[in-house]
Amino acid sequence: MKDTRQKSSYTPLQRGLAMAGILLIAAVILLLIYNLLTGGPESTILGLLFCLIVLPCILYGFRMYVEHTVKKKEKE
């Protein structure tokens, strides 16, 4: 029988970092739920919301910028 599985284009380091990111996001969500249910300080809740919403957007924008500049240099 033929092996029809596709090879992953990601390195083991990239997969490990992705898993760590997923675990970090899950931990922040659990902390947010805990603080919401127990009446935690407003500043803590807002900080956790910032980590869930704004930081991933900033990291995605940085990744797009880096990919754009690398492709631009490769064309030259």
N, CA, C and O atoms as a Maestro MAE file, in Angstrom:
{
 s_m_m2io_version
 :::
 2.0.0
}

f_m_ct {
 s_m_title
 :::
 protein
 m_atom[304] {
  # First column is atom index #
  i_m_mmod_type
  r_m_x_coord
  r_m_y_coord
  r_m_z_coord
  i_m_residue_number
  s_m_chain_name
  s_m_pdb_residue_name
  s_m_pdb_atom_name
  i_m_atomic_number
  :::
  1 25 0.829 -1.185 0.000 1 A "MET " " N  " 7
  2 3 0.000 0.000 0.000 1 A "MET " " CA " 6
  3 2 0.872 1.245 0.000 1 A "MET " " C  " 6
  4 15 1.960 1.273 0.575 1 A "MET " " O  " 8
  5 25 0.357 2.274 -0.664 2 A "LYS " " N  " 7
  6 3 1.074 3.543 -0.719 2 A "LYS " " CA " 6
  7 2 0.758 4.396 0.498 2 A "LYS " " C  " 6
  8 15 -0.353 4.373 1.028 2 A "LYS " " O  " 8
  9 25 1.748 5.136 0.919 3 A "ASP " " N  " 7
  10 3 1.549 6.093 2.003 3 A "ASP " " CA " 6
  11 2 1.053 7.397 1.382 3 A "ASP " " C  " 6
  12 15 1.811 8.096 0.711 3 A "ASP " " O  " 8
  13 25 -0.220 7.722 1.606 4 A "THR " " N  " 7
  14 3 -0.820 8.898 0.970 4 A "THR " " CA " 6
  15 2 -0.826 10.118 1.877 4 A "THR " " C  " 6
  16 15 -1.422 11.139 1.534 4 A "THR " " O  " 8
  17 25 -0.171 10.026 3.027 5 A "ARG " " N  " 7
  18 3 -0.124 11.187 3.926 5 A "ARG " " CA " 6
  19 2 0.745 12.284 3.336 5 A "ARG " " C  " 6
  20 15 1.766 12.019 2.702 5 A "ARG " " O  " 8
  21 25 0.317 13.520 3.557 6 A "GLN " " N  " 7
  22 3 1.095 14.652 3.062 6 A "GLN " " CA " 6
  23 2 2.152 15.016 4.087 6 A "GLN " " C  " 6
  24 15 1.943 14.898 5.295 6 A "GLN " " O  " 8
  25 25 3.285 15.458 3.581 7 A "LYS " " N  " 7
  26 3 4.362 15.911 4.465 7 A "LYS " " CA " 6
  27 2 4.039 17.310 4.960 7 A "LYS " " C  " 6
  28 15 3.527 18.142 4.210 7 A "LYS " " O  " 8
  29 25 4.336 17.561 6.210 8 A "SER " " N  " 7
  30 3 4.101 18.878 6.787 8 A "SER " " CA " 6
  31 2 5.218 19.828 6.368 8 A "SER " " C  " 6
  32 15 6.389 19.450 6.316 8 A "SER " " O  " 8
  33 25 4.837 21.057 6.073 9 A "SER " " N  " 7
  34 3 5.838 22.047 5.703 9 A "SER " " CA " 6
  35 2 6.376 22.783 6.927 9 A "SER " " C  " 6
  36 15 7.253 23.638 6.805 9 A "SER " " O  " 8
  37 25 5.850 22.450 8.107 10 A "TYR " " N  " 7
  38 3 6.282 23.107 9.331 10 A "TYR " " CA " 6
  39 2 7.347 22.264 10.033 10 A "TYR " " C  " 6
  40 15 7.301 21.034 10.024 10 A "TYR " " O  " 8
  41 25 8.294 22.958 10.635 11 A "THR " " N  " 7
  42 3 9.336 22.261 11.376 11 A "THR " " CA " 6
  43 2 8.792 21.854 12.745 11 A "THR " " C  " 6
  44 15 7.781 22.394 13.194 11 A "THR " " O  " 8
  45 25 9.453 20.911 13.410 12 A "PRO " " N  " 7
  46 3 9.005 20.539 14.757 12 A "PRO " " CA " 6
  47 2 9.020 21.727 15.731 12 A "PRO " " C  " 6
  48 15 8.188 21.794 16.636 12 A "PRO " " O  " 8
  49 25 9.953 22.652 15.551 13 A "LEU " " N  " 7
  50 3 9.989 23.836 16.406 13 A "LEU " " CA " 6
  51 2 8.738 24.688 16.198 13 A "LEU " " C  " 6
  52 15 8.144 25.167 17.164 13 A "LEU " " O  " 8
  53 25 8.341 24.877 14.947 14 A "GLN " " N  " 7
  54 3 7.148 25.673 14.666 14 A "GLN " " CA " 6
  55 2 5.903 25.008 15.241 14 A "GLN " " C  " 6
  56 15 5.034 25.685 15.790 14 A "GLN " " O  " 8
  57 25 5.815 23.688 15.118 15 A "ARG " " N  " 7
  58 3 4.663 22.983 15.682 15 A "ARG " " CA " 6
  59 2 4.654 23.080 17.207 15 A "ARG " " C  " 6
  60 15 3.594 23.230 17.815 15 A "ARG " " O  " 8
  61 25 5.822 22.995 17.817 16 A "GLY " " N  " 7
  62 3 5.910 23.120 19.270 16 A "GLY " " CA " 6
  63 2 5.513 24.506 19.745 16 A "GLY " " C  " 6
  64 15 4.812 24.647 20.747 16 A "GLY " " O  " 8
  65 25 5.958 25.531 19.026 17 A "LEU " " N  " 7
  66 3 5.585 26.896 19.390 17 A "LEU " " CA " 6
  67 2 4.087 27.134 19.204 17 A "LEU " " C  " 6
  68 15 3.467 27.848 19.992 17 A "LEU " " O  " 8
  69 25 3.513 26.541 18.170 18 A "ALA " " N  " 7
  70 3 2.069 26.671 17.958 18 A "ALA " " CA " 6
  71 2 1.299 26.024 19.105 18 A "ALA " " C  " 6
  72 15 0.313 26.582 19.588 18 A "ALA " " O  " 8
  73 25 1.744 24.860 19.538 19 A "MET " " N  " 7
  74 3 1.088 24.185 20.660 19 A "MET " " CA " 6
  75 2 1.233 24.995 21.942 19 A "MET " " C  " 6
  76 15 0.290 25.091 22.728 19 A "MET " " O  " 8
  77 25 2.404 25.575 22.154 20 A "ALA " " N  " 7
  78 3 2.611 26.416 23.339 20 A "ALA " " CA " 6
  79 2 1.692 27.632 23.286 20 A "ALA " " C  " 6
  80 15 1.145 28.039 24.312 20 A "ALA " " O  " 8
  81 25 1.517 28.217 22.101 21 A "GLY " " N  " 7
  82 3 0.619 29.355 21.951 21 A "GLY " " CA " 6
  83 2 -0.821 28.991 22.248 21 A "GLY " " C  " 6
  84 15 -1.538 29.761 22.888 21 A "GLY " " O  " 8
  85 25 -1.254 27.823 21.790 22 A "ILE " " N  " 7
  86 3 -2.616 27.373 22.064 22 A "ILE " " CA " 6
  87 2 -2.822 27.165 23.560 22 A "ILE " " C  " 6
  88 15 -3.855 27.546 24.109 22 A "ILE " " O  " 8
  89 25 -1.836 26.561 24.215 23 A "LEU " " N  " 7
  90 3 -1.938 26.353 25.662 23 A "LEU " " CA " 6
  91 2 -1.949 27.672 26.419 23 A "LEU " " C  " 6
  92 15 -2.659 27.809 27.415 23 A "LEU " " O  " 8
  93 25 -1.172 28.643 25.957 24 A "LEU " " N  " 7
  94 3 -1.148 29.962 26.595 24 A "LEU " " CA " 6
  95 2 -2.492 30.668 26.447 24 A "LEU " " C  " 6
  96 15 -2.989 31.266 27.401 24 A "LEU " " O  " 8
  97 25 -3.073 30.598 25.264 25 A "ILE " " N  " 7
  98 3 -4.387 31.215 25.045 25 A "ILE " " CA " 6
  99 2 -5.442 30.538 25.916 25 A "ILE " " C  " 6
  100 15 -6.294 31.212 26.494 25 A "ILE " " O  " 8
  101 25 -5.389 29.203 26.015 26 A "ALA " " N  " 7
  102 3 -6.342 28.485 26.858 26 A "ALA " " CA " 6
  103 2 -6.194 28.897 28.323 26 A "ALA " " C  " 6
  104 15 -7.193 29.060 29.024 26 A "ALA " " O  " 8
  105 25 -4.967 29.065 28.784 27 A "ALA " " N  " 7
  106 3 -4.732 29.484 30.166 27 A "ALA " " CA " 6
  107 2 -5.282 30.881 30.412 27 A "ALA " " C  " 6
  108 15 -5.879 31.136 31.457 27 A "ALA " " O  " 8
  109 25 -5.087 31.784 29.461 28 A "VAL " " N  " 7
  110 3 -5.597 33.156 29.628 28 A "VAL " " CA " 6
  111 2 -7.118 33.149 29.649 28 A "VAL " " C  " 6
  112 15 -7.724 33.893 30.421 28 A "VAL " " O  " 8
  113 25 -7.749 32.321 28.814 29 A "ILE " " N  " 7
  114 3 -9.211 32.239 28.812 29 A "ILE " " CA " 6
  115 2 -9.718 31.706 30.152 29 A "ILE " " C  " 6
  116 15 -10.692 32.222 30.699 29 A "ILE " " O  " 8
  117 25 -9.058 30.674 30.677 30 A "LEU " " N  " 7
  118 3 -9.466 30.138 31.980 30 A "LEU " " CA " 6
  119 2 -9.287 31.163 33.094 30 A "LEU " " C  " 6
  120 15 -10.137 31.276 33.978 30 A "LEU " " O  " 8
  121 25 -8.188 31.908 33.055 31 A "LEU " " N  " 7
  122 3 -7.979 32.970 34.049 31 A "LEU " " CA " 6
  123 2 -9.046 34.053 33.933 31 A "LEU " " C  " 6
  124 15 -9.526 34.564 34.944 31 A "LEU " " O  " 8
  125 25 -9.412 34.398 32.721 32 A "LEU " " N  " 7
  126 3 -10.442 35.409 32.505 32 A "LEU " " CA " 6
  127 2 -11.781 34.941 33.064 32 A "LEU " " C  " 6
  128 15 -12.473 35.698 33.745 32 A "LEU " " O  " 8
  129 25 -12.145 33.694 32.777 33 A "ILE " " N  " 7
  130 3 -13.412 33.160 33.303 33 A "ILE " " CA " 6
  131 2 -13.390 33.131 34.823 33 A "ILE " " C  " 6
  132 15 -14.376 33.493 35.465 33 A "ILE " " O  " 8
  133 25 -12.280 32.704 35.402 34 A "TYR " " N  " 7
  134 3 -12.164 32.672 36.859 34 A "TYR " " CA " 6
  135 2 -12.333 34.066 37.459 34 A "TYR " " C  " 6
  136 15 -13.060 34.245 38.436 34 A "TYR " " O  " 8
  137 25 -11.657 35.047 36.870 35 A "ASN " " N  " 7
  138 3 -11.749 36.409 37.397 35 A "ASN " " CA " 6
  139 2 -13.148 36.997 37.209 35 A "ASN " " C  " 6
  140 15 -13.615 37.762 38.053 35 A "ASN " " O  " 8
  141 25 -13.813 36.651 36.122 36 A "LEU " " N  " 7
  142 3 -15.160 37.149 35.911 36 A "LEU " " CA " 6
  143 2 -16.135 36.548 36.920 36 A "LEU " " C  " 6
  144 15 -17.012 37.243 37.433 36 A "LEU " " O  " 8
  145 25 -15.980 35.264 37.201 37 A "LEU " " N  " 7
  146 3 -16.904 34.602 38.123 37 A "LEU " " CA " 6
  147 2 -16.653 34.973 39.581 37 A "LEU " " C  " 6
  148 15 -17.590 34.999 40.379 37 A "LEU " " O  " 8
  149 25 -15.410 35.257 39.935 38 A "THR " " N  " 7
  150 3 -15.102 35.576 41.333 38 A "THR " " CA " 6
  151 2 -15.082 37.076 41.600 38 A "THR " " C  " 6
  152 15 -14.850 37.496 42.733 38 A "THR " " O  " 8
  153 25 -15.321 37.879 40.586 39 A "GLY " " N  " 7
  154 3 -15.327 39.325 40.793 39 A "GLY " " CA " 6
  155 2 -13.935 39.894 40.966 39 A "GLY " " C  " 6
  156 15 -13.694 40.691 41.872 39 A "GLY " " O  " 8
  157 25 -13.026 39.494 40.111 40 A "GLY " " N  " 7
  158 3 -11.647 39.977 40.181 40 A "GLY " " CA " 6
  159 2 -11.554 41.461 39.869 40 A "GLY " " C  " 6
  160 15 -12.530 42.063 39.420 40 A "GLY " " O  " 8
  161 25 -10.402 42.051 40.100 41 A "PRO " " N  " 7
  162 3 -10.224 43.476 39.826 41 A "PRO " " CA " 6
  163 2 -10.451 43.794 38.346 41 A "PRO " " C  " 6
  164 15 -10.126 43.001 37.463 41 A "PRO " " O  " 8
  165 25 -11.011 44.965 38.109 42 A "GLU " " N  " 7
  166 3 -11.316 45.376 36.740 42 A "GLU " " CA " 6
  167 2 -10.050 45.482 35.896 42 A "GLU " " C  " 6
  168 15 -10.061 45.147 34.711 42 A "GLU " " O  " 8
  169 25 -8.973 45.942 36.495 43 A "SER " " N  " 7
  170 3 -7.735 46.088 35.732 43 A "SER " " CA " 6
  171 2 -7.200 44.726 35.273 43 A "SER " " C  " 6
  172 15 -6.646 44.619 34.179 43 A "SER " " O  " 8
  173 25 -7.360 43.692 36.095 44 A "THR " " N  " 7
  174 3 -6.925 42.349 35.711 44 A "THR " " CA " 6
  175 2 -7.752 41.820 34.548 44 A "THR " " C  " 6
  176 15 -7.212 41.242 33.605 44 A "THR " " O  " 8
  177 25 -9.061 42.020 34.618 45 A "ILE " " N  " 7
  178 3 -9.952 41.558 33.553 45 A "ILE " " CA " 6
  179 2 -9.633 42.274 32.249 45 A "ILE " " C  " 6
  180 15 -9.585 41.642 31.194 45 A "ILE " " O  " 8
  181 25 -9.416 43.568 32.308 46 A "LEU " " N  " 7
  182 3 -9.082 44.320 31.102 46 A "LEU " " CA " 6
  183 2 -7.724 43.906 30.546 46 A "LEU " " C  " 6
  184 15 -7.542 43.854 29.330 46 A "LEU " " O  " 8
  185 25 -6.778 43.615 31.420 47 A "GLY " " N  " 7
  186 3 -5.470 43.148 30.973 47 A "GLY " " CA " 6
  187 2 -5.556 41.805 30.267 47 A "GLY " " C  " 6
  188 15 -4.891 41.593 29.254 47 A "GLY " " O  " 8
  189 25 -6.369 40.899 30.792 48 A "LEU " " N  " 7
  190 3 -6.549 39.601 30.151 48 A "LEU " " CA " 6
  191 2 -7.256 39.742 28.803 48 A "LEU " " C  " 6
  192 15 -6.904 39.058 27.843 48 A "LEU " " O  " 8
  193 25 -8.245 40.621 28.731 49 A "LEU " " N  " 7
  194 3 -8.914 40.867 27.448 49 A "LEU " " CA " 6
  195 2 -7.935 41.456 26.430 49 A "LEU " " C  " 6
  196 15 -7.979 41.105 25.251 49 A "LEU " " O  " 8
  197 25 -7.062 42.342 26.879 50 A "PHE " " N  " 7
  198 3 -6.036 42.907 26.004 50 A "PHE " " CA " 6
  199 2 -5.151 41.791 25.455 50 A "PHE " " C  " 6
  200 15 -4.834 41.770 24.265 50 A "PHE " " O  " 8
  201 25 -4.754 40.865 26.325 51 A "CYS " " N  " 7
  202 3 -3.900 39.755 25.891 51 A "CYS " " CA " 6
  203 2 -4.610 38.853 24.887 51 A "CYS " " C  " 6
  204 15 -3.964 38.279 24.010 51 A "CYS " " O  " 8
  205 25 -5.915 38.722 25.002 52 A "LEU " " N  " 7
  206 3 -6.664 37.850 24.092 52 A "LEU " " CA " 6
  207 2 -6.982 38.500 22.763 52 A "LEU " " C  " 6
  208 15 -7.110 37.804 21.755 52 A "LEU " " O  " 8
  209 25 -7.113 39.824 22.734 53 A "ILE " " N  " 7
  210 3 -7.571 40.501 21.521 53 A "ILE " " CA " 6
  211 2 -6.445 41.239 20.809 53 A "ILE " " C  " 6
  212 15 -6.209 41.002 19.624 53 A "ILE " " O  " 8
  213 25 -5.758 42.114 21.497 54 A "VAL " " N  " 7
  214 3 -4.815 43.024 20.854 54 A "VAL " " CA " 6
  215 2 -3.476 42.358 20.543 54 A "VAL " " C  " 6
  216 15 -2.953 42.533 19.443 54 A "VAL " " O  " 8
  217 25 -2.920 41.613 21.463 55 A "LEU " " N  " 7
  218 3 -1.604 41.012 21.229 55 A "LEU " " CA " 6
  219 2 -1.575 40.066 20.027 55 A "LEU " " C  " 6
  220 15 -0.632 40.142 19.240 55 A "LEU " " O  " 8
  221 25 -2.564 39.173 19.844 56 A "PRO " " N  " 7
  222 3 -2.526 38.349 18.626 56 A "PRO " " CA " 6
  223 2 -2.601 39.172 17.347 56 A "PRO " " C  " 6
  224 15 -1.970 38.823 16.349 56 A "PRO " " O  " 8
  225 25 -3.366 40.260 17.365 57 A "CYS " " N  " 7
  226 3 -3.444 41.126 16.181 57 A "CYS " " CA " 6
  227 2 -2.097 41.780 15.890 57 A "CYS " " C  " 6
  228 15 -1.690 41.870 14.731 57 A "CYS " " O  " 8
  229 25 -1.416 42.228 16.911 58 A "ILE " " N  " 7
  230 3 -0.103 42.842 16.733 58 A "ILE " " CA " 6
  231 2 0.902 41.816 16.199 58 A "ILE " " C  " 6
  232 15 1.680 42.120 15.295 58 A "ILE " " O  " 8
  233 25 0.883 40.612 16.756 59 A "LEU " " N  " 7
  234 3 1.802 39.573 16.289 59 A "LEU " " CA " 6
  235 2 1.513 39.181 14.846 59 A "LEU " " C  " 6
  236 15 2.441 38.942 14.075 59 A "LEU " " O  " 8
  237 25 0.239 39.113 14.472 60 A "TYR " " N  " 7
  238 3 -0.117 38.786 13.094 60 A "TYR " " CA " 6
  239 2 0.350 39.884 12.141 60 A "TYR " " C  " 6
  240 15 0.873 39.592 11.065 60 A "TYR " " O  " 8
  241 25 0.163 41.148 12.531 61 A "GLY " " N  " 7
  242 3 0.631 42.255 11.707 61 A "GLY " " CA " 6
  243 2 2.141 42.252 11.555 61 A "GLY " " C  " 6
  244 15 2.659 42.535 10.475 61 A "GLY " " O  " 8
  245 25 2.844 41.938 12.623 62 A "PHE " " N  " 7
  246 3 4.309 41.858 12.561 62 A "PHE " " CA " 6
  247 2 4.734 40.738 11.627 62 A "PHE " " C  " 6
  248 15 5.677 40.899 10.853 62 A "PHE " " O  " 8
  249 25 4.041 39.596 11.691 63 A "ARG " " N  " 7
  250 3 4.362 38.478 10.800 63 A "ARG " " CA " 6
  251 2 4.136 38.859 9.341 63 A "ARG " " C  " 6
  252 15 4.950 38.524 8.480 63 A "ARG " " O  " 8
  253 25 3.045 39.553 9.059 64 A "MET " " N  " 7
  254 3 2.763 39.984 7.689 64 A "MET " " CA " 6
  255 2 3.848 40.938 7.204 64 A "MET " " C  " 6
  256 15 4.296 40.839 6.062 64 A "MET " " O  " 8
  257 25 4.269 41.854 8.060 65 A "TYR " " N  " 7
  258 3 5.313 42.812 7.700 65 A "TYR " " CA " 6
  259 2 6.622 42.094 7.380 65 A "TYR " " C  " 6
  260 15 7.276 42.409 6.385 65 A "TYR " " O  " 8
  261 25 7.004 41.138 8.211 66 A "VAL " " N  " 7
  262 3 8.256 40.410 7.995 66 A "VAL " " CA " 6
  263 2 8.190 39.614 6.702 66 A "VAL " " C  " 6
  264 15 9.151 39.616 5.933 66 A "VAL " " O  " 8
  265 25 7.077 38.933 6.443 67 A "GLU " " N  " 7
  266 3 6.946 38.170 5.202 67 A "GLU " " CA " 6
  267 2 7.012 39.090 3.992 67 A "GLU " " C  " 6
  268 15 7.611 38.736 2.977 67 A "GLU " " O  " 8
  269 25 6.408 40.256 4.088 68 A "HIS " " N  " 7
  270 3 6.419 41.205 2.974 68 A "HIS " " CA " 6
  271 2 7.835 41.698 2.691 68 A "HIS " " C  " 6
  272 15 8.247 41.765 1.533 68 A "HIS " " O  " 8
  273 25 8.581 42.041 3.733 69 A "THR " " N  " 7
  274 3 9.932 42.558 3.526 69 A "THR " " CA " 6
  275 2 10.868 41.463 3.033 69 A "THR " " C  " 6
  276 15 11.757 41.741 2.228 69 A "THR " " O  " 8
  277 25 10.696 40.227 3.493 70 A "VAL " " N  " 7
  278 3 11.552 39.129 3.040 70 A "VAL " " CA " 6
  279 2 11.284 38.852 1.570 70 A "VAL " " C  " 6
  280 15 12.230 38.679 0.802 70 A "VAL " " O  " 8
  281 25 10.024 38.805 1.154 71 A "LYS " " N  " 7
  282 3 9.701 38.564 -0.252 71 A "LYS " " CA " 6
  283 2 10.209 39.697 -1.129 71 A "LYS " " C  " 6
  284 15 10.642 39.461 -2.257 71 A "LYS " " O  " 8
  285 25 10.162 40.935 -0.621 72 A "LYS " " N  " 7
  286 3 10.636 42.078 -1.383 72 A "LYS " " CA " 6
  287 2 12.137 41.978 -1.610 72 A "LYS " " C  " 6
  288 15 12.618 42.287 -2.701 72 A "LYS " " O  " 8
  289 25 12.890 41.546 -0.589 73 A "LYS " " N  " 7
  290 3 14.340 41.399 -0.720 73 A "LYS " " CA " 6
  291 2 14.705 40.229 -1.619 73 A "LYS " " C  " 6
  292 15 15.723 40.272 -2.309 73 A "LYS " " O  " 8
  293 25 13.877 39.175 -1.618 74 A "GLU " " N  " 7
  294 3 14.149 38.025 -2.481 74 A "GLU " " CA " 6
  295 2 13.980 38.385 -3.953 74 A "GLU " " C  " 6
  296 15 14.683 37.841 -4.805 74 A "GLU " " O  " 8
  297 25 13.061 39.292 -4.262 75 A "LYS " " N  " 7
  298 3 12.834 39.707 -5.648 75 A "LYS " " CA " 6
  299 2 13.997 40.539 -6.177 75 A "LYS " " C  " 6
  300 15 14.282 40.526 -7.374 75 A "LYS " " O  " 8
  301 25 14.661 41.256 -5.290 76 A "GLU " " N  " 7
  302 3 15.766 42.149 -5.720 76 A "GLU " " CA " 6
  303 2 17.023 41.406 -6.020 76 A "GLU " " C  " 6
  304 15 18.027 42.015 -6.389 76 A "GLU " " O  " 8
  :::
 }
 m_bond[303] {
  # First column is bond index #
  i_m_from
  i_m_to
  i_m_order
  :::
  1 1 2 1
  2 2 3 1
  3 3 4 2
  4 3 5 1
  5 5 6 1
  6 6 7 1
  7 7 8 2
  8 7 9 1
  9 9 10 1
  10 10 11 1
  11 11 12 2
  12 11 13 1
  13 13 14 1
  14 14 15 1
  15 15 16 2
  16 15 17 1
  17 17 18 1
  18 18 19 1
  19 19 20 2
  20 19 21 1
  21 21 22 1
  22 22 23 1
  23 23 24 2
  24 23 25 1
  25 25 26 1
  26 26 27 1
  27 27 28 2
  28 27 29 1
  29 29 30 1
  30 30 31 1
  31 31 32 2
  32 31 33 1
  33 33 34 1
  34 34 35 1
  35 35 36 2
  36 35 37 1
  37 37 38 1
  38 38 39 1
  39 39 40 2
  40 39 41 1
  41 41 42 1
  42 42 43 1
  43 43 44 2
  44 43 45 1
  45 45 46 1
  46 46 47 1
  47 47 48 2
  48 47 49 1
  49 49 50 1
  50 50 51 1
  51 51 52 2
  52 51 53 1
  53 53 54 1
  54 54 55 1
  55 55 56 2
  56 55 57 1
  57 57 58 1
  58 58 59 1
  59 59 60 2
  60 59 61 1
  61 61 62 1
  62 62 63 1
  63 63 64 2
  64 63 65 1
  65 65 66 1
  66 66 67 1
  67 67 68 2
  68 67 69 1
  69 69 70 1
  70 70 71 1
  71 71 72 2
  72 71 73 1
  73 73 74 1
  74 74 75 1
  75 75 76 2
  76 75 77 1
  77 77 78 1
  78 78 79 1
  79 79 80 2
  80 79 81 1
  81 81 82 1
  82 82 83 1
  83 83 84 2
  84 83 85 1
  85 85 86 1
  86 86 87 1
  87 87 88 2
  88 87 89 1
  89 89 90 1
  90 90 91 1
  91 91 92 2
  92 91 93 1
  93 93 94 1
  94 94 95 1
  95 95 96 2
  96 95 97 1
  97 97 98 1
  98 98 99 1
  99 99 100 2
  100 99 101 1
  101 101 102 1
  102 102 103 1
  103 103 104 2
  104 103 105 1
  105 105 106 1
  106 106 107 1
  107 107 108 2
  108 107 109 1
  109 109 110 1
  110 110 111 1
  111 111 112 2
  112 111 113 1
  113 113 114 1
  114 114 115 1
  115 115 116 2
  116 115 117 1
  117 117 118 1
  118 118 119 1
  119 119 120 2
  120 119 121 1
  121 121 122 1
  122 122 123 1
  123 123 124 2
  124 123 125 1
  125 125 126 1
  126 126 127 1
  127 127 128 2
  128 127 129 1
  129 129 130 1
  130 130 131 1
  131 131 132 2
  132 131 133 1
  133 133 134 1
  134 134 135 1
  135 135 136 2
  136 135 137 1
  137 137 138 1
  138 138 139 1
  139 139 140 2
  140 139 141 1
  141 141 142 1
  142 142 143 1
  143 143 144 2
  144 143 145 1
  145 145 146 1
  146 146 147 1
  147 147 148 2
  148 147 149 1
  149 149 150 1
  150 150 151 1
  151 151 152 2
  152 151 153 1
  153 153 154 1
  154 154 155 1
  155 155 156 2
  156 155 157 1
  157 157 158 1
  158 158 159 1
  159 159 160 2
  160 159 161 1
  161 161 162 1
  162 162 163 1
  163 163 164 2
  164 163 165 1
  165 165 166 1
  166 166 167 1
  167 167 168 2
  168 167 169 1
  169 169 170 1
  170 170 171 1
  171 171 172 2
  172 171 173 1
  173 173 174 1
  174 174 175 1
  175 175 176 2
  176 175 177 1
  177 177 178 1
  178 178 179 1
  179 179 180 2
  180 179 181 1
  181 181 182 1
  182 182 183 1
  183 183 184 2
  184 183 185 1
  185 185 186 1
  186 186 187 1
  187 187 188 2
  188 187 189 1
  189 189 190 1
  190 190 191 1
  191 191 192 2
  192 191 193 1
  193 193 194 1
  194 194 195 1
  195 195 196 2
  196 195 197 1
  197 197 198 1
  198 198 199 1
  199 199 200 2
  200 199 201 1
  201 201 202 1
  202 202 203 1
  203 203 204 2
  204 203 205 1
  205 205 206 1
  206 206 207 1
  207 207 208 2
  208 207 209 1
  209 209 210 1
  210 210 211 1
  211 211 212 2
  212 211 213 1
  213 213 214 1
  214 214 215 1
  215 215 216 2
  216 215 217 1
  217 217 218 1
  218 218 219 1
  219 219 220 2
  220 219 221 1
  221 221 222 1
  222 222 223 1
  223 223 224 2
  224 223 225 1
  225 225 226 1
  226 226 227 1
  227 227 228 2
  228 227 229 1
  229 229 230 1
  230 230 231 1
  231 231 232 2
  232 231 233 1
  233 233 234 1
  234 234 235 1
  235 235 236 2
  236 235 237 1
  237 237 238 1
  238 238 239 1
  239 239 240 2
  240 239 241 1
  241 241 242 1
  242 242 243 1
  243 243 244 2
  244 243 245 1
  245 245 246 1
  246 246 247 1
  247 247 248 2
  248 247 249 1
  249 249 250 1
  250 250 251 1
  251 251 252 2
  252 251 253 1
  253 253 254 1
  254 254 255 1
  255 255 256 2
  256 255 257 1
  257 257 258 1
  258 258 259 1
  259 259 260 2
  260 259 261 1
  261 261 262 1
  262 262 263 1
  263 263 264 2
  264 263 265 1
  265 265 266 1
  266 266 267 1
  267 267 268 2
  268 267 269 1
  269 269 270 1
  270 270 271 1
  271 271 272 2
  272 271 273 1
  273 273 274 1
  274 274 275 1
  275 275 276 2
  276 275 277 1
  277 277 278 1
  278 278 279 1
  279 279 280 2
  280 279 281 1
  281 281 282 1
  282 282 283 1
  283 283 284 2
  284 283 285 1
  285 285 286 1
  286 286 287 1
  287 287 288 2
  288 287 289 1
  289 289 290 1
  290 290 291 1
  291 291 292 2
  292 291 293 1
  293 293 294 1
  294 294 295 1
  295 295 296 2
  296 295 297 1
  297 297 298 1
  298 298 299 1
  299 299 300 2
  300 299 301 1
  301 301 302 1
  302 302 303 1
  303 303 304 2
  :::
 }
}
